[in-house]
Amino acid sequence: MHQSTRCVSGAKAQGFTLLELLVTLLIMGIIAAWGIPSFQALGERSARTGEASRLQTALGFARQTAISQRHPITLCPIHGPQDTTRCGDQWNQTLMVIRGDQTEGISSADVLRSFPATERVDVNYSRGWRRIRYDALGHTSGFNGRFTLCPPSDTSRAKGSTLVLSQLGRWRMANAPAECPH
């Protein structure tokens, strides 16, 4: 690069010309524009990984509690941001682990633990149930299914992750990417 030299108060001052600064800013802008989609995809993958971890933790806690207490335990999303007395069907809402087999009239004393809601991931449960019930052996007979974790519906990417829940109450992440309904 060409550096201009000029005298200021008897000392030599060095700096960049306006053209050099503009070319540098142009190159930085091109690199930033090229990297933004990759950075956004990284953020979406990170959000899906966090949501998968939240679901796995909630499922594991509910299953282990049912086994250790030898009593049915229910896992469900709250009905709405302020309504924690009944189960809803939006699995990206706050999840509640509830003592017993109830979906309505839930008292705060029956809620064993809550898992905060996520906002950057859409969660769809293939069975459409409002709850998952674990029996005293930790089985989810009849409540098995797939959770599809997708980017929010306003994004154009259509790949997500799938968490599979078996009738034995165990879960695993599917290897293949999931198609997201958008």
ABEGO torsion letter per residue (X at the ends): XBBBBBBBGGBBBBBBBAAAAAAAAAAAAAAAAAAAAAAAAAAAAAAAAAAAAAAAAAAAAAAAAAAAAGBBBBBBBBABAABAABBBABAABBBBBBBEBBABGBBAAABABBBBBBAABBBBBAAGBABBBBBAAGBABGABEBBBBBBBAABABABBBBBBBBAAGBBBBBABBBBBBX
